Amino acid sequence: MRWPEVPVENKTQIAWGVLVVIYLLAAQRPELLRPPVVAVFALSAAAAFLELWLRTRGWPYLLWYDCVVWSVLLTAMVVVTGGRGSEVWPAYILMSLTAPVVLRRVAPYILLGVNVTAYGLIYLFLNPFGAPLDWGLLFLRIGTIFLVAFVVDRSTARERQSNERAVALARSRVNELVQARDAERRRIASDIHDWLGTGIIAPLRRLEIAARQPDLDKCRQQVEDASEMLRRAHAELRRLMENLHPHLLEQMGLSDGLRAYLADWGEEHGVEVAFALEPGPEPPPEVAVALFRIQQEALNNCAKHADASRVEVRLALGPDRVRLTLADDGRGFSGRPGRGLTGMQERAAAFGGTVSVQSAPGRGTTVVAELPVPTGGAAAPGSPGR
């Protein structure tokens, strides 16, 4: 295991050991350099290296190992360095306070009970340096251990609950994205299936009939019908490809690409489309793709549910934000929007933007998407083709 991969708690143990060595060498107190002190310190170093080895093997009980072994070693260090006169007491108290951070639920209080029992016994009975017994200081130290441990445990519990909620929310968002992806794949598969039926198989049947037709005029009619079917199939294939990847944006830019797509969409669905542009700098490709996808989803919803005769689209290009507004004169709706809006909002949120919808029965629907334009080298999620 390389040094950058060593966990911070192990780095802390190593730093503590170095500080103890420096203290022992600088204190110039021979009673602190007795064999028992050196032995406990050597055991501490061995325990640290053993923990690193166990961590590389994925041992599942490292948390218990950390608390129990280091509590025992610090207790031993307190004993061999002078009992209640020991100068290792601050480290002993700090080790006790780490228990609620490392362990969970009942475990920290069991460990604290063991530590406090050892603390009291050492403080009461081991006094080789003649330190005076101060009952007030004894209870103050024990109370401080319990009080701070309780506060740390409660604060870490709240943090754990917050993290659990965040993880649950992230999982929910991931599930929604997976479901949306699967729905998109099913839709594409259905479109391809329909295209194969109407765009390939039907013209093929026409040509087979024409090949067996003795009448030249009827043969010509079959060939012309097949030719018309192939033209429609080609247009449908282009639409499918555009849904998979907006090539118009690469060829024409955002404003002209939206204008061309709207013209094709309006002609296909028999809807009058008006497009207005507030000129400005061209946004980055990933922002342009996100707006294009949001427009596609809004127009799909309009075609499926609105029964509109006119759609007005306004694109406002700014130096720091881009706004796209789509308003139709369809039947509108009341209540909560469907999954289409959720998909648009998630796509916009990935770039720090927003999507809002205003609608009422008989008054049409207005969709407003606003996305910030990244500055400098700000990275944006995803790739332009998605």
C-alpha positions, -999 to 999 in steps of 0.1 A, spaced: 0 0 0 14 33 -11 15 64 12 -14 83 -6 -36 52 -1 -30 49 36 -62 59 55 -61 91 75 -66 73 108 -34 53 102 -15 84 92 -27 100 125 -14 70 144 20 72 127 21 110 134 12 104 171 40 78 174 65 102 159 54 129 184 58 105 213 93 96 202 102 133 200 88 139 234 106 109 250 139 121 235 134 157 244 120 153 279 153 141 294 135 121 320 150 87 325 119 72 342 101 76 308 127 55 290 123 24 310 120 -10 292 82 -13 298 76 21 281 98 11 252 79 -23 250 45 -7 249 56 18 223 70 -11 202 37 -30 205 19 2 194 41 3 162 35 -34 156 -3 -29 160 -2 0 135 15 -21 109 -7 -51 116 -37 -29 110 -24 -18 77 -18 -54 67 -53 -64 78 -68 -35 58 -51 -47 26 -67 -81 32 -101 -66 37 -106 -78 72 -142 -69 83 -135 -61 120 -111 -33 117 -133 -8 135 -134 -30 166 -97 -37 163 -90 1 162 -110 9 193 -102 -21 215 -65 -25 206 -56 11 209 -76 16 241 -56 -13 256 -23 1 244 -30 36 256 -41 22 290 -9 3 292 11 34 282 -6 53 311 2 26 335 39 22 326 45 60 325 32 68 360 -4 60 366 -24 91 375 8 111 373 12 101 337 15 128 310 -2 105 285 -37 113 300 -47 137 272 -40 111 246 -60 85 266 -90 109 268 -88 117 231 -88 80 223 -119 75 244 -136 103 225 -130 87 191 -151 57 200 -185 73 190 -170 84 157 -156 50 148 -183 26 162 -221 27 161 -251 25 185 -243 7 218 -207 -1 210 -191 33 218 -207 33 253 -195 -2 260 -160 9 251 -163 41 271 -174 21 301 -143 0 299 -121 30 294 -136 49 323 -133 19 346 -97 15 337 -93 53 341 -107 53 376 -87 23 388 -54 37 374 -62 71 389 -71 57 423 -44 31 428 -14 37 406 6 67 418 43 60 417 53 96 412 33 108 442 8 129 423 -19 142 447 -54 127 444 -79 153 433 -114 139 434 -129 169 417 -104 166 388 -111 129 385 -149 133 382 -144 163 359 -123 142 335 -147 112 336 -177 135 331 -160 152 302 -153 119 285 -190 109 287 -204 143 278 -182 150 248 -187 114 236 -225 117 238 -224 150 219 -201 136 192 -222 105 189 -254 125 184 -238 148 159 -224 119 139 -258 102 141 -274 132 125 -247 133 99 -252 96 92 -290 101 88 -283 130 65 -259 109 44 -284 80 43 -311 104 30 -288 117 4 -279 82 -7 -315 72 -8 -323 103 -29 -294 96 -52 -306 60 -57 -341 72 -64 -327 96 -90 -306 68 -106 -336 45 -107 -357 72 -124 -329 78 -149 -326 40 -156 -363 38 -161 -363 68 -184 -334 52 -204 -352 19 -207 -384 37 -218 -364 56 -244 -349 23 -256 -383 7 -259 -396 38 -278 -366 36 -302 -371 -1 -307 -408 4 -314 -400 32 -339 -374 10 -357 -399 -19 -358 -425 3 -373 -400 18 -397 -389 -17 -408 -425 -27 -415 -436 4 -434 -402 15 -448 -387 -18 -460 -411 -47 -460 -440 -28 -476 -419 -14 -505 -403 -49 -509 -438 -64 -513 -447 -38 -539 -416 -45 -559 -423 -83 -557 -458 -77 -570 -444 -55 -598 -420 -81 -609 -448 -106 -614 -471 -81 -630 -476 -86 -668 -494 -53 -673 -468 -26 -678 -490 2 -664 -498 -17 -632 -461 -26 -629 -452 11 -631 -479 20 -605 -465 -6 -581 -429 8 -586 -441 43 -580 -459 33 -548 -427 15 -536 -407 46 -545 -430 68 -524 -428 44 -495 -391 45 -497 -390 83 -496 -412 83 -465 -390 56 -450 -359 78 -457 -375 108 -440 -385 86 -410 -350 72 -408 -336 107 -407 -360 116 -379 -349 85 -359 -313 94 -364 -320 130 -353 -336 118 -321 -306 96 -314 -281 124 -321 -289 160 -331 -267 164 -362 -284 197 -370 -266 213 -341 -232 202 -354 -240 214 -389 -260 246 -382 -255 257 -346 -282 260 -319 -305 287 -333 -305 275 -370 -307 239 -358 -338 246 -337 -354 266 -365 -348 237 -390 -361 211 -366 -392 232 -358 -400 236 -395 -398 199 -400 -418 192 -369 -445 217 -378 -449 203 -413 -450 167 -400 -477 174 -374 -497 201 -393 -490 228 -366 -481 264 -373 -447 272 -357 -433 307 -350 -396 310 -340 -381 342 -325 -344 347 -317 -327 371 -293 -292 369 -307 -261 363 -285 -230 342 -282 -234 306 -292 -235 284 -261 -211 254 -256 -221 222 -274 -233 203 -242 -256 232 -233 -269 233 -269 -276 196 -269 -295 198 -235 -317 226 -248 -323 207 -280 -334 176 -261 -356 197 -238 -373 212 -269 -378 177 -284 -395 164 -253 -417 195 -250 -427 192 -287 -434 154 -282 -457 162 -253 -474 189 -274 -479 165 -303 -493 137 -280 -515 157 -256 -520 193 -266 -540 192 -299 -525 226 -306 -527 245 -339 -499 269 -332 -466 268 -312 -444 298 -305 -407 293 -296 -384 320 -284 -346 314 -279 -327 341 -259 -289 337 -260 -270 355 -233 -234 356 -222 -241 337 -190 -275 321 -195 -297 307 -222 -335 307 -221 -358 286 -243 -396 293 -242 -422 271 -259 -459 281 -258 -488 263 -275 -525 271 -278 -536 236 -270 -560 222 -245 -536 226 -215 -539 206 -184 -544 209 -146 -527 190 -119 -492 175 -117 -472 171 -150 -460 137 -161 -426 120 -164 -418 141 -195 -414 172 -174 -393 152 -148 -369 142 -176 -366 178 -188 -360 190 -153 -333 164 -146 -316 172 -178 -316 209 -169 -306 203 -133 -275 184 -145 -262 218 -158 -275 238 -129 -306 250 -148 -343 249 -144 -374 240 -163 -408 254 -154 -443 247 -168 -474 269 -167 -507 254 -180 -544 256 -174 -573 238 -191 -582 256 -224 -553 281 -221 -524 261 -236 -491 253 -220 -458 272 -217 -425 256 -210 -395 277 -199 -360 262 -198 -331 283 -185 -295 270 -184 -264 287 -172 -235 290 -197 -203 275 -181 -174 300 -179 -137 293 -183 -130 256 -185 -160 245 -164 -168 209 -171 -203 199 -180 -218 165 -174 -223 140 -201 -212 142 -237 -227 163 -265 -243 133 -281 -265 124 -252 
